[in-house]
Amino acid sequence: MRCLYCHNPDTWTVHSAKEPVGTEMTVDEILAMYDGVKEFCSGGITCTGGEPMMQPAFLTELFERAKEKGIHTCLDTSGVTFNPDNTAVFDRLMKSTDLVMLDIKHIDDEEHKKLTGHTNKNILAFARYLSDMGKTLWVRHVTVPGITYNDDYLYKLGLFLSELKSLKALDVLKYHDMGKVKYENLGMEYPLGDTPPLTTEEAKHAKDVIMQGIKDGLNR
């Protein structure tokens, strides 16, 4: 996706003719790195991004090997690669995934397209898929003035979340503009211009509206 508020635009390039993007590592190297610092960890590995499910085979091997070693596994994803018509890859991955942290960017599909360049249909389908299998789910939602900071959208998000039986946590994240410097360093124009960061009070209001939607949805 190409979220307008993305603060990691350097992850957008998947392939480069000049050099690999990032540091290439094997599963063995990652697990060895974990073993070297596990005394300072809470007992788990989180794969985030970018989008970790763009490398499903590698991700699955890592999580399967981690589970063999008794390591808790967490997937931090946008869900954008989910295909509800072909879930075999996801079925296998979920067998070795303990927790999914799912970013829901926008509950309205047309607004989601404006914000990210993609539909949200597969993302919402992924949330339902996780709920149906009872997979522990945390939902994260970035609240942006003028985009997602809207009582109607927030309430509708709450109604949707009320359908998810395995939802265990909701994080309402405040939009910030700390990525501006990175855009400048990359010679890119910052898409949201001078959009102000969300305040703590506004974030609390946003969560209250979402929670009211969840409550009303459960009481239907």
Phi, psi and omega in degrees: 000167179231065183299137183298332181261010182305129178256012176231056181295345178290348178270357185289331181278112182277317181236145178227135179289336184273315184200157178297149177271121181084193181251121179283131180221151175270166176301317180300320181293321179294315181292327176293321177297317178299315180301329182286343182232008189299334178295339182257003181254169179268012176097020183213167176239132174245128175256123183230204186196214002044210181233105184297333182282006170284348177235064189297322181294314179295316180299317180296316179298317180299313182292321179296317178292323178297317180296326176299333181263007178075025182266131177292139183240132180231133178250118178257109192218159172270346181074005189291337182273356183296136177240104183295345180269353179210089188261006186304315181298318182287324178302315181292315180300317184294336178296334181246015179251123181275324186217138174243124172258110188252124175275120170254109189285318180203138182280335180272127187295316181294320178291328177297320179296320178295323185282323189238344185087002182225156172290158176260004187301312181291330179292314178292326176296323178295319178299317179293321178301314180296320179296317181297327180269359178075023181283129180303127190229130169245132178253137178240139182220120178275126183257117187243127176307132177081354182234295180251347177279082187209121187302323181296311179295318181297318180294317178296324175299317178300317178301317179296315182298332179296341179280344189269104186291336184260010179291124182246342182203154177227123176249117174263111186262134180283130172299136173227163183247028181291347179281352183305317183298320180295318178300316179299317180294332179270359181072030182247149176280134180284119190298328186265008174052239183257026176305126184285147174301151177286141179276164178298320180295320179293322179296320178296317178298316180301315180294322178299319180294316178299314181297326176295321176297318178298313181301312181295322178296320179290335183267004180294000000 
